[in-house]
């Protein structure tokens, strides 16, 4: 029997990412997002909203980037797969939950701090040369 396991979510982080390291030294980050769906109840005309909270984990370089650049309330777009975790508590109770293992993610929305240049991108209204330094040339320097 064929199977397919793909999850795509866009939401806001509900808490700051928590970065840990496996014994092998591999970084792992755990975080959660909230997604919501809004609608109007046809019978009552009342606006309704349903929120879904989802736990996620990312590994490797992605874990480090998420830990560094995301915080509670920031939006994120993730693509991954559903994973089922099972464990036993210290008092012998069996527990389980689903989480999403992140395969890739994207930043969503604009930059929050316009003065910051964390990603090496030119700020609006300023030009940079290929070396990443501000380009002091003007249109007068262009030979055509």
N, C-alpha and C positions, 0 to 999 in steps of 0.2 A: 504494500500500500504506500503510495506517495504521500509526502507530507510537506508542509510549508509553514514556516515560522518567521513572520516579519511584523514589526511594530513600528509605526511612525507616530510620534507625538510632538505637539508644540504646546508649551505651557510655561508657567513661571515657577522658579525654584521656591520650594516651601521652607527651605532651611539652607544654611551655608554648606557647601560641599565638605565632606570629611575625608581627608587624604590619609591613607595608611600604606604600609609597604608589606608585601609578602616576605617570607623568609628568604626567597630568592632575590629580593631587592626590587621586584616589580611593583610599581605604584598602582594602587587601586583607590578609586574615589567612589564614595557612596553619597547619593543625594536624592531628592524627591522633587517631583513637579506636580502641579495642580493644573488640570485642564477643566474647562467648563463649557456647558452647552446651555443656551438660553432660548426660551420659547414663551409664547403666550398661550395660556390655557383657553381653548376655544369655548368652553362652557361658561367659565367665570370671567374671562378677559384678564385674569391675573397674570402678571409676568412671573415666570418660573425660571429657576436656574438649578442645574445639577452639576456638582463638582466631583471630579474623580482625582484621587491622590494616587500617584504611582511612584514606587521606589525604583531607582536605577543604579547601575554601577558601570564604571568605565575603567579600563586598564591601560597601562603603558603611558605613552606620551599624552594621549587624550586625557587621561586622569590628571596629569600635571597641569595641562592647559585649563581644564574645567575648574580645577581647584584654584588656579591663579586668577582667572578672569571672570568667574561667575560667583554670585552671592545671592542670598535670599531676595526674592522679588524679581530677579532678572529673567527675561524670557530666553528660551532655548528651543531649538528644533533638534530632535534626536531620531535616529533610525537604528533599530536593533532587533533583538529577538527575545522572546519570553523565556524565562528560566524559572524552574521550580526548585526552591530550596527547602530542605527538611533538616531538622535538628531536634535534639532532646535537651530540655532544660536540666539544670542541676538537680531539681527535685523529681526528675524522671518523666515529666510531661512531654509528649511529642508535639512539635510545632512545625508549621509549614507556611510558606507564602510564595507568591509570584513576584518577580522583579524583572526589569528589562536590562539586558546586557547591551550596552551601547556599542554599536559598530561604527557609527559616524555621527557627528553633530554639526550644527551650524549656529553661528551667532544670529540673533534676530533683532531687528530694530536698529536705531541709530546709536552712536556712541554717547554715553552719558556725560563724559567730561570732554568738552571740545578742546580744552587746553592740553590734554594728555595726548601723547603720541606713542602709545605702547606698542603699536604694531608696525612702526616704521612707515606709516602712511603720511602723505603730505596733508597738512591742515588746510581747510578750505581757504582759498585766496593766496596760498603760498605755493611756489613751485620748488621742486627739488631736482637736483641733478641725479645722474645714475649712481653717484657715490652716496646718496642719501642726504647730502648737505643742501642747504637752501641755494637756489639758483639765482644769482644776482643779476643775470642778464636781463635786458629789456627788449621790447619789440624792435628798438632801434638797432640792436646788434644783429638782427636777422637780415641776411643779404638780399632778400627779395621782397 
